[in-house]
Amino acid sequence: MLSWAILFFVLALIAAVFGFGGIASAFAGIAQILFILFLILFVIALVVRLVRGGAPRV
């Protein structure tokens, strides 16, 4: 999911360079939403990991 956020951020930068302001802001908004969703899921995964208290599996 972080890769999708990075992809939309890069697309927003490219669109901004070429002067497509509306498209750039849309891509930037999508990138922000995906990044926040990634952070929320990451924190949930950390909390679950701490509650379970297991060693990492390789």
C-alpha positions in Angstrom: 0.0 0.0 0.0 2.9 2.3 0.7 4.1 1.7 -2.9 0.7 2.9 -4.2 1.0 6.1 -2.1 4.5 6.6 -3.5 3.3 6.0 -7.1 0.5 8.5 -6.8 2.9 11.0 -5.2 5.3 10.6 -8.1 2.4 11.0 -10.6 1.3 14.1 -8.8 4.8 15.6 -9.1 5.0 14.7 -12.8 1.6 16.3 -13.5 2.6 19.4 -11.5 5.8 19.8 -13.6 3.7 19.6 -16.8 1.2 22.1 -15.5 -1.8 19.9 -14.9 -2.9 21.4 -11.6 -6.2 19.7 -11.2 -4.8 16.3 -11.9 -1.8 16.9 -9.7 -4.0 17.9 -6.8 -6.1 14.8 -7.3 -3.1 12.5 -7.3 -1.7 14.2 -4.3 -5.0 13.8 -2.4 -5.1 10.1 -3.3 -1.5 9.7 -2.1 -2.2 11.3 1.2 -5.3 9.1 1.8 -3.3 6.0 1.0 -0.4 7.0 3.2 -2.6 7.7 6.1 -4.3 4.4 5.6 -0.9 2.7 5.5 0.1 4.3 8.7 -3.1 3.3 10.5 -2.7 -0.3 9.4 1.0 -0.3 10.4 0.1 0.9 13.9 -2.6 -1.7 14.2 -0.2 -4.4 13.1 2.4 -3.2 15.7 -0.2 -3.3 18.5 -1.4 -6.7 17.6 2.2 -7.9 17.5 2.9 -6.5 20.9 -0.3 -8.0 22.4 0.5 -11.5 21.0 4.1 -11.2 22.1 5.6 -13.7 19.7 9.1 -14.0 18.2 9.3 -12.9 14.5 8.9 -15.8 12.1 11.4 -16.1 9.3 
